Amino acid sequence: MKLLYQTHSPYARKVLVAAHEMGIHEQLEVIHHETSPTLRNDEVFALNPLGKVPVLICDDGFALFDSNVICEYLDGLQQGRKLIPLDKKARYRTLRAQALAQGIADAGIDVRWEAERRPESLRWPALRDGHLQKIIAACDVIEQEIDTERAVDLGDIALATTLSWIEFRNVYAFKPGRPRLSSWYERFCARPSMLATTLCGETRDGTP
Ligand SMILES: N[C@@H](CCC(=O)N[C@@H](CS)C(=O)NCC(=O)O)C(=O)O
């Protein structure tokens, strides 16, 4: 299988960390791509009409996106303990946690557009702050809810990869005032799956 990847994408990293946690990462050929709504990547568009990574090209040539779908697909392939539990209650807790993490990443990208990616004259501080409020509220809920004893699931992977991106891009300092989340995060970042997939690189947008 081939994974179209970006070294600074929280979503792409989520897939790769999940593959490491499943022990199937060696089945993936990771191919780096840069893509942005303002810098079209035709190879990505040919496989995903949304122009986004990650994309997984399955062994039969079928192209899967987005990261949630790819993770579910890989979890279905693997023989070990499932990262998306089969038990209904646990399953929806995991999927909800993943949705919250995805929402933080989405809002973080929106913050970056308003804070640095958009030409300065087109930035709207109130929109940046509105997206930031979502990140703050989500982190507050996670501080209350996080279960530090449970076995690792896809919700944890989504959260850790999102927060490490939030930290990497200096979007928001989520640690102050959130001791439970901070210590969980530090422990998760020491996992081999995280150490093998560190974020790097700059976003490339076209020139206005
Ligand atoms: N919901 C998608 C989001 C993917 C996404 O936004 N990827 C970014 C990289 S971080 C991208 O490819 N952006 C290019 C674009 O928006 O055109 C997923 O979970 O895979």
The ligand as a Gaussian input file, in Angstrom:
#p B3LYP/6-31G(d) Opt

LIG

0 1
 N      -10.393000      15.642000       7.031000
 C       -9.165000      15.374000       6.323000
 C       -8.276000      16.606000       6.390000
 C       -7.028000      16.455000       5.514000
 C       -6.307000      17.790000       5.333000
 O       -6.858000      18.862000       5.553000
 N       -5.030000      17.697000       4.931000
 C       -4.271000      18.887000       4.666000
 C       -2.839000      18.711000       5.117000
 S       -2.730000      18.978000       6.856000
 C       -4.259000      19.127000       3.177000
 O       -4.004000      18.236000       2.419000
 N       -4.516000      20.384000       2.776000
 C       -4.556000      20.766000       1.409000
 C       -5.825000      21.483000       1.046000
 O       -6.626000      21.797000       1.952000
 O       -5.998000      21.773000      -0.132000
 C       -8.480000      14.140000       6.923000
 O       -8.746000      13.842000       8.089000
 O       -7.713000      13.467000       6.215000

